[in-house]
């Protein structure tokens, strides 16, 4: 029966596992190098990913709340503006005709024109509300993923798939001078025992 690892050993191994996964090693290779089974590596990776998700959620939750509150305020303000843009508006135009110098006893004449306009509401406010609601749906992940159709030749599609399956850091790895696949100068180094 294999020896049970301590919490400190498990934490140390998890750190090493995370570093090796970033470097592109397989679970079997990681297990062999550390001296644990591939299944144990798999369980460790699940634990690591859950910890990373918890940290990410903890760090982003206040930001998400702030963005949500901003959207909510914008929706409220646009609804009020929409309601205020409905109804009648009155515009008065006053024209004063001054008397001539030779008309001493004649008072100034004033002419008042009243324009009444019925407003049906400014559609820009509804458009703003719709954009805010779209932002809220995106923020909360309420919409189903959108399906994208790939068009083009098989070679172009395969190139796209390969590009997205390859880890972003893999493009930086070039063949080293000793013929190895990994240029160790480009990779972060894990601490070695005793250093």
ZADO-1210 file (C-alpha; in nm, 4 decimals, padded with zeros to 6 digits):
<atoms>
<atom x="00.0000" y="00.0000" z="00.0000" code="UNK" pos="1"/>
<atom x="00.1462" y="00.3380" z="-00.0987" code="UNK" pos="2"/>
<atom x="00.2470" y="00.5783" z="00.1721" code="UNK" pos="3"/>
<atom x="-00.0132" y="00.8484" z="00.2389" code="UNK" pos="4"/>
<atom x="00.1073" y="01.2001" z="00.1592" code="UNK" pos="5"/>
<atom x="00.0929" y="01.4717" z="00.4239" code="UNK" pos="6"/>
<atom x="-00.0914" y="01.7977" z="00.3634" code="UNK" pos="7"/>
<atom x="00.2414" y="01.9781" z="00.3223" code="UNK" pos="8"/>
<atom x="00.3602" y="01.7177" z="00.0685" code="UNK" pos="9"/>
<atom x="00.0287" y="01.7405" z="-00.1181" code="UNK" pos="10"/>
<atom x="00.0578" y="02.1222" z="-00.1332" code="UNK" pos="11"/>
<atom x="00.4179" y="02.0993" z="-00.2563" code="UNK" pos="12"/>
<atom x="00.3187" y="01.8375" z="-00.5168" code="UNK" pos="13"/>
<atom x="00.0218" y="02.0503" z="-00.6299" code="UNK" pos="14"/>
<atom x="00.2574" y="02.3411" z="-00.6955" code="UNK" pos="15"/>
<atom x="00.4912" y="02.1205" z="-00.8972" code="UNK" pos="16"/>
<atom x="00.1965" y="01.9646" z="-01.0854" code="UNK" pos="17"/>
<atom x="00.0614" y="02.3075" z="-01.1801" code="UNK" pos="18"/>
<atom x="00.4045" y="02.4145" z="-01.3082" code="UNK" pos="19"/>
<atom x="00.4425" y="02.0983" z="-01.5157" code="UNK" pos="20"/>
<atom x="00.0931" y="02.1277" z="-01.6647" code="UNK" pos="21"/>
<atom x="00.1741" y="02.4830" z="-01.7734" code="UNK" pos="22"/>
<atom x="00.4872" y="02.3449" z="-01.9399" code="UNK" pos="23"/>
<atom x="00.2708" y="02.1000" z="-02.1365" code="UNK" pos="24"/>
<atom x="00.3540" y="01.7717" z="-01.9634" code="UNK" pos="25"/>
<atom x="00.0992" y="01.4917" z="-01.9626" code="UNK" pos="26"/>
<atom x="-00.0558" y="01.3616" z="-01.6434" code="UNK" pos="27"/>
<atom x="00.1277" y="01.0315" z="-01.6818" code="UNK" pos="28"/>
<atom x="00.4644" y="01.2072" z="-01.7233" code="UNK" pos="29"/>
<atom x="00.3934" y="01.4295" z="-01.4234" code="UNK" pos="30"/>
<atom x="00.2997" y="01.1317" z="-01.2084" code="UNK" pos="31"/>
<atom x="00.6108" y="00.9450" z="-01.3120" code="UNK" pos="32"/>
<atom x="00.8374" y="01.2400" z="-01.2362" code="UNK" pos="33"/>
<atom x="00.6807" y="01.3129" z="-00.8950" code="UNK" pos="34"/>
<atom x="00.6309" y="00.9494" z="-00.8035" code="UNK" pos="35"/>
<atom x="00.2512" y="00.9355" z="-00.7862" code="UNK" pos="36"/>
<atom x="-00.0110" y="00.7743" z="-01.0077" code="UNK" pos="37"/>
<atom x="-00.1738" y="00.9504" z="-01.3018" code="UNK" pos="38"/>
<atom x="-00.5081" y="00.9211" z="-01.1176" code="UNK" pos="39"/>
<atom x="-00.3590" y="01.1099" z="-00.8210" code="UNK" pos="40"/>
<atom x="-00.2329" y="01.3763" z="-01.0621" code="UNK" pos="41"/>
<atom x="-00.5835" y="01.3976" z="-01.2082" code="UNK" pos="42"/>
<atom x="-00.7377" y="01.4453" z="-00.8607" code="UNK" pos="43"/>
<atom x="-00.4752" y="01.7082" z="-00.7799" code="UNK" pos="44"/>
<atom x="-00.5533" y="01.8954" z="-01.1016" code="UNK" pos="45"/>
<atom x="-00.9247" y="01.8964" z="-01.0165" code="UNK" pos="46"/>
<atom x="-00.8424" y="02.0352" z="-00.6731" code="UNK" pos="47"/>
<atom x="-00.6087" y="02.2994" z="-00.8247" code="UNK" pos="48"/>
<atom x="-00.8677" y="02.4080" z="-01.0828" code="UNK" pos="49"/>
<atom x="-01.1355" y="02.4373" z="-00.8136" code="UNK" pos="50"/>
<atom x="-00.9009" y="02.6519" z="-00.6032" code="UNK" pos="51"/>
<atom x="-00.8235" y="02.8735" z="-00.9025" code="UNK" pos="52"/>
<atom x="-01.1954" y="02.9099" z="-00.9806" code="UNK" pos="53"/>
<atom x="-01.2691" y="03.0029" z="-00.6185" code="UNK" pos="54"/>
<atom x="-00.9925" y="03.2636" z="-00.6187" code="UNK" pos="55"/>
<atom x="-01.1070" y="03.4047" z="-00.9517" code="UNK" pos="56"/>
<atom x="-01.4677" y="03.4199" z="-00.8318" code="UNK" pos="57"/>
<atom x="-01.3619" y="03.5836" z="-00.5066" code="UNK" pos="58"/>
<atom x="-01.1654" y="03.8484" z="-00.6950" code="UNK" pos="59"/>
<atom x="-01.4257" y="03.9176" z="-00.9644" code="UNK" pos="60"/>
<atom x="-01.7469" y="03.9099" z="-00.7584" code="UNK" pos="61"/>
<atom x="-01.7139" y="04.2695" z="-00.6296" code="UNK" pos="62"/>
<atom x="-01.6386" y="04.3900" z="-00.9821" code="UNK" pos="63"/>
<atom x="-01.9379" y="04.2013" z="-01.1242" code="UNK" pos="64"/>
<atom x="-02.1583" y="04.3562" z="-00.8538" code="UNK" pos="65"/>
<atom x="-02.0303" y="04.7044" z="-00.9385" code="UNK" pos="66"/>
<atom x="-02.0902" y="04.6566" z="-01.3124" code="UNK" pos="67"/>
<atom x="-02.4367" y="04.5109" z="-01.2457" code="UNK" pos="68"/>
<atom x="-02.5261" y="04.8087" z="-01.0249" code="UNK" pos="69"/>
<atom x="-02.4072" y="05.0499" z="-01.2963" code="UNK" pos="70"/>
<atom x="-02.6279" y="04.8757" z="-01.5541" code="UNK" pos="71"/>
<atom x="-02.9228" y="04.8852" z="-01.3132" code="UNK" pos="72"/>
<atom x="-02.8816" y="05.2609" z="-01.2570" code="UNK" pos="73"/>
<atom x="-02.8542" y="05.3214" z="-01.6311" code="UNK" pos="74"/>
<atom x="-03.1744" y="05.1251" z="-01.6920" code="UNK" pos="75"/>
<atom x="-03.3584" y="05.3249" z="-01.4213" code="UNK" pos="76"/>
<atom x="-03.2363" y="05.6585" z="-01.5598" code="UNK" pos="77"/>
<atom x="-03.3321" y="05.5645" z="-01.9150" code="UNK" pos="78"/>
<atom x="-03.6808" y="05.4529" z="-01.8070" code="UNK" pos="79"/>
<atom x="-03.7341" y="05.7870" z="-01.6314" code="UNK" pos="80"/>
<atom x="-03.6067" y="05.9744" z="-01.9364" code="UNK" pos="81"/>
<atom x="-03.8356" y="05.7662" z="-02.1605" code="UNK" pos="82"/>
<atom x="-04.1388" y="05.8463" z="-01.9458" code="UNK" pos="83"/>
<atom x="-04.0469" y="06.2175" z="-01.9469" code="UNK" pos="84"/>
<atom x="-04.0189" y="06.2121" z="-02.3257" code="UNK" pos="85"/>
<atom x="-04.3863" y="06.1139" z="-02.3609" code="UNK" pos="86"/>
<atom x="-04.6643" y="06.3754" z="-02.3561" code="UNK" pos="87"/>
<atom x="-04.7110" y="06.7294" z="-02.4792" code="UNK" pos="88"/>
<atom x="-04.4608" y="07.0060" z="-02.5015" code="UNK" pos="89"/>
<atom x="-04.5521" y="07.3707" z="-02.5315" code="UNK" pos="90"/>
<atom x="-04.3263" y="07.6263" z="-02.6877" code="UNK" pos="91"/>
<atom x="-04.4150" y="07.9942" z="-02.6734" code="UNK" pos="92"/>
<atom x="-04.2616" y="08.2409" z="-02.9142" code="UNK" pos="93"/>
<atom x="-04.2976" y="08.6086" z="-02.8271" code="UNK" pos="94"/>
<atom x="-04.2457" y="08.8769" z="-03.0816" code="UNK" pos="95"/>
<atom x="-04.2515" y="09.2364" z="-02.9739" code="UNK" pos="96"/>
<atom x="-04.3053" y="09.5056" z="-03.2321" code="UNK" pos="97"/>
<atom x="-04.1518" y="09.8298" z="-03.1236" code="UNK" pos="98"/>
<atom x="-04.3310" y="10.1508" z="-03.1945" code="UNK" pos="99"/>
<atom x="-04.1818" y="10.3960" z="-03.4314" code="UNK" pos="100"/>
<atom x="-04.0469" y="10.7296" z="-03.3136" code="UNK" pos="101"/>
<atom x="-04.3336" y="10.9140" z="-03.4866" code="UNK" pos="102"/>
<atom x="-04.5967" y="10.6998" z="-03.3056" code="UNK" pos="103"/>
<atom x="-04.5590" y="10.8471" z="-02.9589" code="UNK" pos="104"/>
<atom x="-04.8821" y="10.7412" z="-02.8009" code="UNK" pos="105"/>
<atom x="-04.8912" y="10.3892" z="-02.9446" code="UNK" pos="106"/>
<atom x="-04.7826" y="10.1141" z="-02.7031" code="UNK" pos="107"/>
<atom x="-04.5449" y="09.8349" z="-02.8062" code="UNK" pos="108"/>
<atom x="-04.7316" y="09.5463" z="-02.9635" code="UNK" pos="109"/>
<atom x="-04.6578" y="09.1890" z="-02.8534" code="UNK" pos="110"/>
<atom x="-04.7410" y="08.8800" z="-03.0490" code="UNK" pos="111"/>
<atom x="-04.7403" y="08.5375" z="-02.8783" code="UNK" pos="112"/>
<atom x="-04.7322" y="08.2133" z="-03.0764" code="UNK" pos="113"/>
<atom x="-04.7823" y="07.8851" z="-02.8940" code="UNK" pos="114"/>
<atom x="-04.6679" y="07.5594" z="-03.0537" code="UNK" pos="115"/>
<atom x="-04.8020" y="07.2399" z="-02.8957" code="UNK" pos="116"/>
<atom x="-04.6252" y="06.9179" z="-02.9908" code="UNK" pos="117"/>
<atom x="-04.7297" y="06.5684" z="-02.8872" code="UNK" pos="118"/>
<atom x="-04.4294" y="06.3472" z="-02.8076" code="UNK" pos="119"/>
<atom x="-04.4467" y="05.9702" z="-02.8447" code="UNK" pos="120"/>
<atom x="-04.1247" y="05.9027" z="-02.6565" code="UNK" pos="121"/>
<atom x="-03.7628" y="05.9150" z="-02.7640" code="UNK" pos="122"/>
<atom x="-03.6633" y="05.5703" z="-02.8986" code="UNK" pos="123"/>
<atom x="-03.2965" y="05.6303" z="-02.8051" code="UNK" pos="124"/>
<atom x="-03.3856" y="05.5650" z="-02.4412" code="UNK" pos="125"/>
<atom x="-03.5395" y="05.2264" z="-02.5269" code="UNK" pos="126"/>
<atom x="-03.2309" y="05.1424" z="-02.7317" code="UNK" pos="127"/>
<atom x="-03.0098" y="05.2266" z="-02.4321" code="UNK" pos="128"/>
<atom x="-03.2249" y="05.0058" z="-02.2083" code="UNK" pos="129"/>
<atom x="-03.1967" y="04.7161" z="-02.4545" code="UNK" pos="130"/>
<atom x="-02.8153" y="04.7526" z="-02.4622" code="UNK" pos="131"/>
<atom x="-02.7995" y="04.7590" z="-02.0822" code="UNK" pos="132"/>
<atom x="-03.0152" y="04.4462" z="-02.0594" code="UNK" pos="133"/>
<atom x="-02.7860" y="04.2750" z="-02.3118" code="UNK" pos="134"/>
<atom x="-02.4883" y="04.3710" z="-02.0957" code="UNK" pos="135"/>
<atom x="-02.6597" y="04.2273" z="-01.7865" code="UNK" pos="136"/>
<atom x="-02.7355" y="03.9013" z="-01.9699" code="UNK" pos="137"/>
<atom x="-02.3711" y="03.8762" z="-02.0818" code="UNK" pos="138"/>
<atom x="-02.2452" y="03.9574" z="-01.7323" code="UNK" pos="139"/>
<atom x="-02.4605" y="03.6886" z="-01.5724" code="UNK" pos="140"/>
<atom x="-02.4121" y="03.4361" z="-01.8547" code="UNK" pos="141"/>
<atom x="-02.7852" y="03.3969" z="-01.9161" code="UNK" pos="142"/>
<atom x="-02.7720" y="03.3540" z="-02.2930" code="UNK" pos="143"/>
<atom x="-02.6919" y="03.0212" z="-02.4521" code="UNK" pos="144"/>
<atom x="-02.3596" y="03.0049" z="-02.6374" code="UNK" pos="145"/>
<atom x="-02.3845" y="03.1272" z="-02.9939" code="UNK" pos="146"/>
<atom x="-02.3208" y="02.8753" z="-03.2671" code="UNK" pos="147"/>
<atom x="-02.0596" y="02.9705" z="-03.5239" code="UNK" pos="148"/>
<atom x="-02.0479" y="02.8073" z="-03.8634" code="UNK" pos="149"/>
<atom x="-01.7019" y="02.7475" z="-04.0063" code="UNK" pos="150"/>
<atom x="-01.6749" y="02.8051" z="-04.3773" code="UNK" pos="151"/>
<atom x="-01.3780" y="02.7464" z="-04.5982" code="UNK" pos="152"/>
<atom x="-01.1613" y="02.4606" z="-04.7089" code="UNK" pos="153"/>
<atom x="-01.0815" y="02.1636" z="-04.4841" code="UNK" pos="154"/>
<atom x="-00.7195" y="02.2808" z="-04.4637" code="UNK" pos="155"/>
<atom x="-00.8226" y="02.6271" z="-04.3373" code="UNK" pos="156"/>
<atom x="-01.0563" y="02.4791" z="-04.0775" code="UNK" pos="157"/>
<atom x="-00.7899" y="02.2307" z="-03.9603" code="UNK" pos="158"/>
<atom x="-00.5424" y="02.5188" z="-03.9255" code="UNK" pos="159"/>
<atom x="-00.7903" y="02.7112" z="-03.7085" code="UNK" pos="160"/>
<atom x="-00.8635" y="02.4068" z="-03.4912" code="UNK" pos="161"/>
<atom x="-00.4918" y="02.3331" z="-03.4463" code="UNK" pos="162"/>
<atom x="-00.4243" y="02.6964" z="-03.3566" code="UNK" pos="163"/>
<atom x="-00.6878" y="02.6868" z="-03.0806" code="UNK" pos="164"/>
<atom x="-00.5911" y="02.3423" z="-02.9504" code="UNK" pos="165"/>
<atom x="-00.2264" y="02.4466" z="-02.9120" code="UNK" pos="166"/>
<atom x="-00.1539" y="02.6223" z="-02.5817" code="UNK" pos="167"/>
<atom x="-00.0681" y="02.9912" z="-02.6309" code="UNK" pos="168"/>
<atom x="00.2811" y="02.9486" z="-02.4912" code="UNK" pos="169"/>
<atom x="00.3622" y="02.6585" z="-02.7250" code="UNK" pos="170"/>
<atom x="00.4241" y="02.8944" z="-03.0183" code="UNK" pos="171"/>
<atom x="00.7131" y="03.0483" z="-02.8228" code="UNK" pos="172"/>
<atom x="00.8894" y="02.7169" z="-02.7798" code="UNK" pos="173"/>
<atom x="01.1538" y="02.6601" z="-03.0423" code="UNK" pos="174"/>
<atom x="01.3885" y="02.3738" z="-03.0955" code="UNK" pos="175"/>
<atom x="01.6901" y="02.4200" z="-02.8650" code="UNK" pos="176"/>
<atom x="02.0513" y="02.4027" z="-02.9775" code="UNK" pos="177"/>
<atom x="02.0842" y="02.0501" z="-02.8426" code="UNK" pos="178"/>
<atom x="01.7942" y="01.9321" z="-03.0612" code="UNK" pos="179"/>
<atom x="01.5435" y="01.9150" z="-02.7741" code="UNK" pos="180"/>
<atom x="01.1913" y="02.0348" z="-02.8372" code="UNK" pos="181"/>
<atom x="01.1958" y="02.2799" z="-02.5459" code="UNK" pos="182"/>
<atom x="01.4188" y="02.5824" z="-02.5140" code="UNK" pos="183"/>
<atom x="01.4696" y="02.5933" z="-02.1398" code="UNK" pos="184"/>
<atom x="01.5632" y="02.9620" z="-02.1529" code="UNK" pos="185"/>
<atom x="01.2016" y="03.0474" z="-02.2334" code="UNK" pos="186"/>
<atom x="01.0344" y="02.8489" z="-01.9549" code="UNK" pos="187"/>
<atom x="00.9904" y="02.9479" z="-01.5902" code="UNK" pos="188"/>
<atom x="01.2070" y="02.7326" z="-01.3689" code="UNK" pos="189"/>
<atom x="01.0653" y="02.5360" z="-01.0787" code="UNK" pos="190"/>
<atom x="01.2646" y="02.5496" z="-00.7548" code="UNK" pos="191"/>
<atom x="01.4954" y="02.2514" z="-00.7174" code="UNK" pos="192"/>
<atom x="01.5403" y="02.0580" z="-00.3962" code="UNK" pos="193"/>
<atom x="01.7807" y="02.2404" z="-00.1693" code="UNK" pos="194"/>
<atom x="01.7854" y="02.5651" z="-00.3749" code="UNK" pos="195"/>
</atoms>
